[in-house]
Amino acid sequence: MEALRAETSIAELCRKYSISQSQFYKWNKEFLEAGKKRLSGDITREATSDDVSELRKENQRLKEIVADLVVRYDIVKKTLNSLDSKQNSRNICNYQQVKNTKLYRL
């Protein structure tokens, strides 16, 4: 808006916001074209408060689903780790038994 009102030069604006002048002109063109479309009556439907409310509800529902899946994942992971550690304990015991077994050669 500063550039449209000619309050500061385009070069100064680009330096101020760390953007290239080509990027500024691209954004400016898109902004002006969108304004022309709105003035000519070519408008896209704005989200109504009902739409926003529905999206918020859906977002909350999806967050709850993700939270539930994370809890289930953690339970399965802990169960598998527990089973794995028990199996490793058995393997260690079996290794010690085999190690202590005397082998006789014939």
Secondary structure as UniProt FT lines:
FT   TURN            2..6
FT   HELIX           10..17
FT   HELIX           21..39
FT   TURN            40..41
FT   HELIX           49..100
//
